[in-house]
Amino acid sequence: MKTLFRNGRMALWGLAAGLLLAACGQEEAPQQAQQGGQERPPQPVEVAELSPRDISLEKSYPSLLRSDDEVTLVARVSGTLEERHFEPGQLVEEGQTLYTIEPDLYQAVVNQREADLQSARAELARAQRDAERFERLLSQNSVSRQQVDQARAELGVASASVAQAEAALESARIDLRYAEVTAPVSGMIGLSQINVGNLVNSGTELATITPLDPLEVRFQLPQRDAFELRRQIGESSVDAITARLQVPGVDGGEGDVLEGRLDFLGSRVDEATSTVQASASFPNSDGQVLPGQFVRVSLEGLKRFDVLAVPEIAVGQGLMGPQLFVLDDDDVARARPVDLGEVAGPWQIIRGGIEAGERVIVGDPSGIEPGTPIDPQPFDGDAGEIVEAVENAEAEEEKQAAEAIQEGGDAGASAQADEGGEDDAS
């Protein structure tokens, strides 16, 4: 890409020079860089001796936003839907009443169960007194053992009746509570599935509540990325990895950026996709980002260990593909085809084709050809600074070329106007 850009830049300069010469009516003889076999002077450029290093990189993955705590409200009792206490799309709080399903009916059942419990307790008290009286009479030989056993059995039945009545009352109270449908979580509630006045049964779906804070993102990591991440994390927690969420804007541009944490990394590889599942969570307190959106999640703090890397600007394109310029013992540039790995910011990871300890040109390779003598300049290790300097230089050359084209066009137009005036005068 960079080589094509530089070729286009040279063509642009050539066009600008041609226009200037045509406008001014001048012809210049080409200057020879080398005359009579004269050696070209060494070209100063940054050179680095490659050694393994740890490179930080940022990776992004497509994913779908979801709310892990989304809840579908379901009626737990049967009856007429009497009231709805919310507007669709409203943010509701946990515990807020949303629907009322015929509570008077279930309150009546509670009252009846309370009465049944009182009756059972009264019967238990009577049986308790009878059992105690028969025990005293037995000590006086006034009643038979069979009568005492009968009294004790009636006491047990009465006690069981009280327990049964208490359970029935608790069940009735639960149904009464279910008659008031409340929000189990906080979030945005959707459209109501049932209108007020309709009969609902136990199990009827009423509405859906979608919590918006936090949001969960589930995505798939290529197995190599997952292995490297597992190696990097070691014994520490996965939440040490920062995750960023880029949400597309409404006009297709860049939207909001949310920052969260990686909270899960799977322990097995999916056989069908050769990926490992991961998830991250993001705070969304203002509720501006909604579940269901397709987004890209990026992980920061990832590293590649013991790799060879050069500034991305140092990689050129040769006849055999990507190449670097390596210095020999005489400080002469030699082209070397290489296998490229990942791009990590301003760095390009090299997978093969070069060995640690070799000297590589890491500055701008434009104008360098195989056999070019090099004046090695020290490299301070800041790849970003080199890339920025080259981009600024290219931008300045573009600007100068455009200005030259503009000046040449104006001069040519002026010359044509002058010629036209002379023709009119004659």
C-alpha positions in Angstrom: 0.0 0.0 0.0 2.8 2.4 1.0 4.8 1.6 -2.2 1.8 2.3 -4.5 1.2 5.5 -2.6 4.8 6.6 -3.2 4.6 5.7 -6.9 1.5 7.9 -7.2 3.3 10.7 -5.4 6.3 10.6 -7.9 3.8 10.6 -10.8 2.2 13.7 -9.3 5.5 15.5 -9.0 6.3 14.6 -12.6 3.0 16.0 -13.8 3.7 19.2 -11.9 7.2 19.7 -13.3 5.8 19.1 -16.9 3.2 21.8 -16.5 5.7 24.3 -15.2 8.1 23.6 -18.1 5.3 23.9 -20.6 4.1 27.2 -19.2 7.4 28.9 -19.0 8.7 27.5 -22.3 11.8 26.1 -20.6 13.6 22.8 -21.2 16.0 21.4 -18.6 18.4 18.6 -19.3 18.1 15.7 -16.8 20.6 15.6 -14.1 22.6 12.4 -13.7 22.8 11.1 -10.1 25.9 9.1 -11.1 28.4 10.1 -13.7 31.2 8.0 -15.1 30.7 5.2 -12.5 30.9 7.5 -9.5 29.6 5.8 -6.4 26.5 7.1 -4.8 26.9 8.5 -1.3 25.5 6.3 1.5 21.9 7.1 2.4 21.3 8.0 6.0 18.3 6.0 7.4 17.4 4.4 10.8 18.6 0.9 11.3 17.8 -1.5 14.2 19.3 -4.8 15.2 16.3 -7.2 15.7 15.8 -8.9 19.0 12.7 -10.7 20.4 10.3 -8.4 22.3 6.9 -8.3 23.9 4.4 -6.3 21.7 1.1 -4.9 23.0 -1.7 -5.0 20.5 -5.4 -4.3 20.3 -7.8 -6.8 18.7 -11.5 -6.3 17.8 -14.2 -8.8 17.2 -17.8 -8.6 15.9 -20.5 -9.3 18.4 -24.1 -8.8 19.4 -25.2 -6.7 22.4 -27.4 -8.5 24.8 -28.8 -8.0 28.3 -28.0 -11.0 30.4 -30.7 -10.3 33.0 -33.6 -9.8 30.6 -36.9 -11.1 32.1 -40.2 -12.0 30.5 -43.1 -11.3 32.9 -45.5 -14.2 33.3 -48.8 -14.3 35.2 -48.7 -16.6 38.2 -52.4 -16.6 38.9 -55.6 -16.7 36.8 -58.1 -13.9 36.7 -59.1 -10.6 35.0 -56.3 -8.1 34.3 -57.7 -5.1 36.1 -54.9 -2.5 35.9 -51.7 -1.7 34.1 -49.4 0.7 36.1 -46.8 1.6 33.4 -46.3 3.0 29.9 -44.6 0.9 27.3 -40.9 1.9 26.9 -40.8 3.2 30.4 -37.8 2.6 32.7 -39.2 0.7 35.7 -37.5 0.0 39.0 -37.2 -3.4 40.8 -40.2 -4.0 43.0 -42.5 -1.6 41.1 -46.1 -2.7 40.6 -46.8 -3.3 36.9 -50.1 -5.2 36.7 -53.1 -6.0 39.0 -54.9 -9.3 38.5 -58.2 -9.4 40.4 -56.8 -9.0 43.9 -60.2 -9.0 45.7 -60.8 -12.6 44.7 -57.5 -13.7 46.3 -58.0 -11.5 49.3 -61.3 -13.3 49.9 -59.5 -16.7 49.7 -56.9 -15.4 52.3 -59.7 -14.4 54.6 -61.3 -17.9 54.3 -58.0 -19.6 55.0 -57.4 -17.4 58.1 -60.8 -18.5 59.4 -60.0 -22.2 58.7 -56.8 -21.7 60.7 -58.6 -20.2 63.6 -61.0 -23.2 63.6 -58.2 -25.7 63.5 -56.4 -24.0 66.3 -59.5 -24.1 68.4 -59.9 -27.8 67.8 -56.3 -28.3 68.7 -56.8 -26.5 72.0 -59.8 -28.7 72.8 -57.9 -31.9 71.9 -55.0 -30.7 74.1 -57.3 -30.3 77.1 -59.0 -33.6 76.6 -55.6 -35.4 76.3 -54.4 -33.8 79.5 -57.6 -34.7 81.4 -57.6 -38.3 80.3 -53.9 -38.6 81.5 -55.0 -37.4 85.0 -58.0 -39.8 85.1 -55.8 -42.7 84.0 -53.6 -42.2 87.0 -56.7 -42.5 89.2 -57.9 -45.6 87.3 -61.0 -43.7 86.2 -60.6 -44.3 82.5 -59.2 -47.1 80.4 -55.9 -47.1 78.5 -57.9 -47.2 75.2 -59.7 -43.9 76.0 -56.3 -42.2 76.7 -54.9 -43.5 73.4 -57.9 -42.2 71.6 -57.5 -38.7 73.1 -53.8 -38.7 72.1 -54.8 -39.6 68.5 -57.3 -36.8 68.3 -54.7 -34.4 69.6 -52.3 -35.5 66.7 -55.1 -35.1 64.1 -55.9 -31.6 65.5 -52.2 -30.6 65.3 -52.0 -31.8 61.7 -55.1 -29.8 60.9 -53.5 -26.7 62.2 -50.4 -27.3 60.1 -52.5 -27.9 57.0 -54.5 -24.7 57.6 -51.3 -22.7 58.0 -50.0 -24.1 54.7 -53.2 -23.3 52.9 -53.2 -19.8 54.3 -49.6 -19.2 53.2 -50.5 -20.5 49.7 -53.4 -18.1 49.6 -51.2 -15.2 50.6 -48.7 -16.1 47.9 -51.5 -16.1 45.3 -52.5 -12.7 46.7 -49.0 -11.4 46.2 -49.0 -12.8 42.7 -52.1 -10.8 42.0 -49.9 -7.7 42.1 -47.3 -8.3 39.3 -44.1 -6.5 40.2 -40.8 -5.9 38.4 -38.2 -8.5 39.4 -35.4 -6.3 37.9 -34.9 -2.7 36.9 -34.9 -1.9 33.2 -36.9 -0.8 30.2 -40.2 -2.5 29.8 -41.6 -3.3 26.4 -45.2 -3.5 25.0 -47.9 -5.2 27.0 -49.0 -8.5 25.5 -52.4 -8.5 27.2 -54.8 -5.6 27.4 -56.6 -4.5 30.5 -59.9 -6.4 31.0 -58.8 -9.6 29.4 -58.7 -12.9 31.3 -55.2 -14.2 32.0 -54.2 -17.7 33.1 -51.2 -18.9 35.0 -48.3 -18.9 32.5 -49.7 -16.1 30.3 -46.8 -13.8 29.1 -47.4 -10.1 29.9 -44.4 -8.1 28.9 -40.6 -8.1 28.8 -38.2 -6.1 30.9 -34.7 -5.4 29.5 -32.0 -4.2 31.9 -29.8 -1.7 30.2 -27.0 -1.3 32.8 -24.8 -3.2 32.5 -24.8 -4.6 29.0 -23.2 -8.0 28.2 -21.3 -8.7 25.0 -20.6 -12.3 24.0 -18.1 -12.9 21.2 -15.9 -15.6 19.8 -12.1 -15.4 20.0 -9.9 -17.3 17.4 -8.3 -20.1 19.2 -4.8 -18.6 18.8 -5.9 -15.4 20.4 -7.6 -17.3 23.2 -4.4 -19.4 23.9 -2.2 -16.3 23.9 -4.7 -14.5 26.2 -4.8 -17.5 28.6 -1.0 -17.6 28.6 -0.9 -13.9 29.4 -3.4 -14.0 32.2 -1.8 -17.0 33.9 -3.0 -17.1 37.5 -4.6 -13.7 37.5 -8.2 -12.8 36.8 -9.6 -12.2 33.3 -11.0 -8.9 34.4 -7.5 -7.5 34.2 -8.1 -7.1 30.4 -9.8 -3.8 29.4 -12.6 -4.1 26.8 -13.9 -1.2 24.7 -17.1 -1.2 22.8 -17.5 0.9 19.6 -21.2 1.4 18.9 -22.0 2.6 15.3 -23.7 6.0 15.1 -27.2 6.6 13.7 -25.7 8.0 10.5 -23.3 5.1 10.0 -20.3 6.9 11.6 -18.7 6.3 14.9 -21.0 6.4 17.9 -20.4 6.0 21.6 -17.4 4.2 23.1 -18.0 2.2 26.3 -15.3 0.9 28.5 -15.7 -2.3 30.4 -14.0 -5.5 31.5 -13.5 -9.0 30.2 -15.4 -11.2 32.6 -15.3 -14.7 31.0 -13.0 -16.7 28.8 -14.0 -20.2 27.8 -12.0 -23.3 28.5 -12.8 -25.3 25.4 -12.6 -24.7 21.6 -15.7 -25.0 19.5 -15.1 -27.9 17.1 -17.3 -26.3 14.3 -15.7 -22.8 14.4 -12.3 -23.3 16.1 -13.1 -20.4 18.4 -13.4 -19.9 22.1 -16.3 -18.1 23.7 -15.7 -14.9 25.7 -17.9 -12.2 27.3 -17.4 -8.7 28.6 -19.7 -6.3 30.5 -20.0 -2.6 30.0 -21.7 0.1 32.1 -24.6 1.8 30.4 -26.0 4.1 33.0 -27.6 6.6 30.6 -29.3 3.8 28.6 -28.2 5.2 25.2 -27.0 1.8 23.9 -29.6 -0.9 23.4 -29.4 -4.7 23.3 -29.6 -6.2 19.9 -27.1 -3.9 18.2 -24.2 -5.3 16.2 -21.0 -3.9 17.5 -17.3 -4.4 17.6 -15.6 -5.1 20.9 -11.9 -4.6 21.3 -9.5 -5.9 23.9 -6.7 -3.8 25.3 -3.7 -5.1 27.2 -3.2 -8.1 25.0 0.4 -9.0 24.2 2.5 -11.2 21.9 5.6 -12.5 23.6 9.1 -13.0 22.2 8.3 -11.9 18.7 10.3 -10.0 16.0 8.7 -6.7 15.0 9.6 -3.7 12.9 7.9 -0.3 12.4 5.1 -0.8 9.9 6.6 1.8 7.6 9.7 -0.4 7.1 7.8 -3.1 5.2 7.8 -2.7 1.4 6.5 -4.7 -1.5 8.8 -6.6 -3.8 8.5 -9.0 -6.6 8.2 -11.9 -4.2 5.8 -10.1 -1.8 6.4 -8.2 1.4 10.1 -7.4 2.0 12.5 -5.7 4.3 15.9 -4.2 3.6 18.7 -6.0 5.6 22.2 -4.6 5.9 25.2 -6.8 5.1 28.6 -6.5 6.6 29.5 -3.6 4.2 26.3 -1.6 5.2 24.7 -2.3 1.8 20.9 -2.8 1.6 19.8 -6.3 0.6 16.1 -7.1 0.0 14.7 -9.9 2.1 11.2 -11.4 1.5 9.4 -11.9 4.9 6.2 -13.5 6.2 4.0 -10.9 8.0 2.1 -11.5 11.2 -0.3 -9.2 13.0 -0.2 -5.4 13.0 0.2 -4.0 16.5 -0.3 -0.3 16.3 2.7 1.2 14.5 4.5 -2.2 14.7 4.4 -5.1 12.2 5.1 -8.5 13.6 7.4 -10.7 11.4 6.7 -14.4 11.4 9.5 -15.6 9.2 12.2 -14.7 6.7 14.5 -13.0 9.1 16.5 -13.9 12.2 17.2 -12.2 15.5 20.5 -10.2 15.4 20.2 -9.1 11.8 20.3 -5.4 11.1 17.1 -4.1 9.4 16.3 -0.7 7.9 13.4 0.5 10.0 13.1 4.1 8.5 11.3 5.1 5.4 12.5 2.7 2.6 11.4 5.0 -0.3 14.4 5.6 -2.6 16.2 2.5 -1.3 17.0 -0.2 -3.8 19.0 -3.5 -3.4 22.7 -2.5 -3.4 22.2 1.0 -2.0 24.9 1.9 0.5 23.5 2.9 3.8 24.7 5.3 6.5 23.1 3.6 9.6 21.4 6.0 12.0 20.4 5.0 15.5 16.8 4.0 16.2 15.3 5.1 19.5 12.7 2.3 19.5 9.7 4.7 18.9 7.9 3.2 15.9 5.0 5.6 16.2 7.4 8.6 15.8 8.9 7.2 12.6 5.5 6.5 11.1 4.2 10.0 12.0 7.3 11.7 10.5 6.9 9.8 7.2 3.2 10.6 7.0 3.9 14.3 7.7 6.5 14.3 5.0 4.2 12.7 2.5 1.5 15.1 3.3 3.8 18.0 2.8 5.0 16.6 -0.6 1.4 16.2 -1.7 0.7 19.8 -0.7 3.7 21.1 -2.7 2.8 19.0 -5.7 -0.8 20.3 -5.7 0.5 23.8 -5.4 2.9 23.2 -8.3 0.1 21.9 -10.5 -2.0 24.9 -9.6 0.8 27.3 -10.4 1.6 25.5 -13.7 -2.1 25.6 -14.7 -2.4 29.4 -14.0 0.9 30.1 -15.9 -0.3 28.2 -18.9 -3.7 29.9 -18.9 -1.9 33.3 -18.7 0.4 32.5 -21.6 -2.6 31.4 -23.8 -4.3 34.7 -22.9 -1.3 36.7 -24.0 -1.0 34.8 -27.3 -4.7 35.4 -27.9 -4.2 39.1 -27.4 -1.3 39.3 -29.8 -3.4 37.5 -32.5 -6.2 40.0 -32.0 -3.8 43.0 -32.3 -2.4 41.6 -35.6 
